[in-house]
């Protein structure tokens, strides 16, 4: 078959390794690949999918062999960029990052640096995009000075589905009906499957009341029902910080101007929010899509909803940066010019 090259409009960046993180990882990853490839093909959106295979385990097959890659389409081009273990060890030695096998945002920076699309989307290997969101991108409506977000909802992990025959792929109804948790600005809420729209409206109203707590009379009337919100945290209600790492889309020039995600962070929690704050501080327009993205639920290393000393430490860093921004309107650049291993040749596999 003669291959046709179509310059990617969007580069989708994900990172992973074949270590079964969160349980049944390969099923979630396979679902992500099949779903994204079909949507790109059906809506004629040229997508380059960059999989950053970070610190590959020596006792497991590489990702190229571990999953079934979608059939050829000029609108879906997979690339694997491998980051061998020695680069991981050197980075750990030179930073204060906790020694875990996969450094998510360092790896995503590596993918961003090597992306070929006009726009770059960082997301995760267990995300399923809303059909309407991809359909909207067909007409290439994106603005180069804007950072786009989409709120996330959690769904139970579906069984492996076939890219051609699955009813799930022909409609997003299953995703909407099965969503049981929503990540909205300022808070995370459990959703009733039967009362989805009502629950979503209630969550929105709750956020509006809390964020306007000190300025609106209705907020004052409900003082006893809503916990107090620090001035430094009010920005979390005004912008879509919550679970922002699952969907951050902007022009390649904006990624370079902002120098990617903070690399020297102890753990990855809230690093996505720090990037969003940096974008706000550097006068980047933020736009929230009305469509959601859907996350296949699984176990996590760090759950921000549960108490954890390291998570609380990262949240304090975020709040401190919010205070600095509110007082001085600034956010310090946190990466050097060689972020994302710029200038270093890494093994690459074109599927």
Secondary structure, 3 states (H helix, E strand, C coil): CCCCCCCCCEEEEEEECCCCCCCCHHHHHHHHHHHHHHHHHHCCCCEEEEEEEECCCCCCCCHHHHCCCCCCECCEEEEEEEECHHHHHHHHHHCCCCCCCCCHHHHHHHHHHCCCCCEEEECCCCEEECHHHHHHHCCCCCCCCEEEECCEEEECCCCCCCCCCCHHHHCCHHHHHHCCEEEECCEEEECCCCCHHHHHHHHHHHHHHHHCCCCCHHHHHCHHHCCCCCHHHCHHHHCCCCCHHHCEEEEHHHHHHHCCCCCCCCCCCCHHHHHHHHHHHCCCEEEECCCCEEEECCCCCCCCCCCCHHHHHHHHHHHHHHHHHHHHCCCCCCCCCCCCCCCCCCCEEEC
